Amino acid sequence: MARFFEDYQLDEITASRTRTITEADIVNFAGLSGDFHELHMSEEFAKRGPFGRRIAHGALIFSISTGLTIQMGDADNIIAFYGVDKLRFTHPTFIGDTIHVTKKVIALEPKGDERGVVAFETTVLNQHDQPVVVYQDRVLLRRKPR
C-alpha cells in the first residue's frame, strides 16, 4: 500500500527485495550511457586493473537502487525525486553480485498542506552485506487528505 508523508517516521529503516547484476545489465547500460570503459567491457583489461575482473558501472548500481526503491511500493504518492547528496561508490559490484537497498528516514519536512519531503540515508548492499553505494536522497510526497 502506498504511503503518504505522514506515514514515515524518523529513524525508520526499510529494505528492498534483491536483484542480481548480470552481464546484460552492464552491456545495456554501456549502450544507454555511452560508457564503454574497459573496466566494464574488457575482461583482459580488467584482469590487470585494481579489481582483477570487470565491474559494474557505479551509475548503473545507483540507477538500479532507484528502481528497487520504487518497487518497495510507495510510488503512488511520490510527486518527484527531490535530490541526491553525498553519493559515494564504496565497493565494486561484480557480475553475479546480488544487491538490495536499505533506506533510513533521516528528516521529515512538511511543505504546506499537500506535500512533504522525506530524506533518506540510502545504502546499497551486496550479498555479503558490504555497502557498495551510499547516498542521501529526498522525495517529495503527497500528504494525507484532510
Secondary structure as the mmCIF struct_conf table of DSSP 4:
data_model
#
loop_
_struct_conf.conf_type_id
_struct_conf.id
_struct_conf.beg_label_comp_id
_struct_conf.beg_label_asym_id
_struct_conf.beg_label_seq_id
_struct_conf.end_label_comp_id
_struct_conf.end_label_asym_id
_struct_conf.end_label_seq_id
HELX_LH_PP_P HELX_LH_PP_P1 ALA A 2 PHE A 4
HELX_RH_3T_P HELX_RH_3T_P1 PHE A 5 ASP A 7
TURN_TY1_P TURN_TY1_P1 LEU A 10 ASP A 11
STRN STRN1 ILE A 13 ALA A 15
STRN STRN2 ARG A 19 THR A 20
HELX_RH_AL_P HELX_RH_AL_P1 GLU A 23 SER A 33
HELX_RH_AL_P HELX_RH_AL_P2 GLU A 38 MET A 41
HELX_RH_AL_P HELX_RH_AL_P3 GLU A 43 LYS A 47
TURN_TY1_P TURN_TY1_P2 ARG A 48 ARG A 48
BEND BEND1 GLY A 49 GLY A 49
TURN_TY1_P TURN_TY1_P3 PRO A 50 PHE A 51
BEND BEND2 GLY A 52 ARG A 53
HELX_RH_AL_P HELX_RH_AL_P4 GLY A 58 ILE A 70
TURN_TY1_P TURN_TY1_P4 GLN A 71 ASP A 74
HELX_RH_3T_P HELX_RH_3T_P2 ALA A 75 ASN A 77
STRN STRN3 ILE A 78 PHE A 89
BEND BEND3 HIS A 91 HIS A 91
TURN_TY1_P TURN_TY1_P5 ILE A 95 GLY A 96
STRN STRN4 THR A 98 PRO A 110
BEND BEND4 GLY A 112 GLU A 114
STRN STRN5 ARG A 115 LEU A 125
TURN_TY1_P TURN_TY1_P6 GLN A 127 HIS A 128
BEND BEND5 ASP A 129 ASP A 129
STRN STRN6 PRO A 131 ARG A 142
HELX_LH_PP_P HELX_LH_PP_P2 ARG A 143 PRO A 145
#
